[in-house]
Amino acid sequence: MNRKIVLSVPSDINYLATVESFAELLIKRYDLSEDERSIFSRRLRATLNEAFVNVIRHTPVPENALVEVEFELNESELIVRFPDWGRGLKIEGFYPPFPEELIGTDHLFLKTIDGEVHVHVESAQSLKLWFKEFNKNLTPEKLLENVSEGGMGLSIIVKTMDEARFIWDEQKGHYLEIKKNLGSLK
Amino acid sequence: MNYAFEMNKDVLIARIQNKRATVEFAGKFKEDLLKQIDEKSDKVVVDLSQCEFVDSSFLGALVAGLKKTTMKGGDLKIVGLQAPVKAMFELTRLYRIFDIFDNDEEAVNSF
């Protein structure tokens, strides 16, 4: 049986801890060992934090709009969708829906201390994010040169979840969809 | 208060006094940290022993502090990582650029 939960919260940083707190509640719904539950709820909490902050800080949320975070609890995976009121990512001068010639191409999105976040144009409506790790033998000096204050949030989402996508849908608009493979749903 | 500063010998100690070190106060903390580095010392220890969770905004503030101290010939070291916070340092690979210690004394003596 699939279950869907929608959390509707004001676009206000004071609700960040509320959004984060859903991590533990949701992970409890899956049949996992205690260690797995602790690791997954920690990772999901980090992801919920970064995704919510991204929505309210970096997308033009209309005044008084509520942020509706959708949680879909499937048999062996959790899907989370965050709305995004922006125009989506601009790839080679195009916002979604992307033209045919861009489908199947990869693009550098941002750099972090240890790698790069790329987007893969899966379809006219969907961009899949993936992380390309740099050589692990970089010296501390080189790492310090690479590190910047920003950009870590999205890399945390990509690294902690199994799949992350920016999707555009004619009815739903733009949203960030993240998936985590988990044990059986209880 | 979410954090407080104090001096130990010539080392500036920043103690985070909240279980969550996150975007809610990361901007103000960064501003105050950079000011304290300018005014007091470029040898800095940040005590995270009370924190159970950090986000990228707060980690960004630590990176800003590290960049500022190293630019001035000093360093910024970290103390007291609880398991979930240590996991974030590992995930973001920041553990490779910060010296991390168990307690104040070790960190202060390492300068």
Interface residues (C-beta under 8 A of the other chain):
Chain A: I13 N14 L16 A17 E20 I39 R42 R45 A46 N49 E50 V53 R57 T112 I113 D114 L138 P140 L143 L144 V147 S148 E149 G150 M152 G153 S155 I156 K159 T160
Chain B: R20 T22 V23 E24 F53 D55 S56 S57 L59 G60 A61 V63 A64 L66 K67 T70 P84 A87 M88 L91 T92 R93 L94 R96 I97
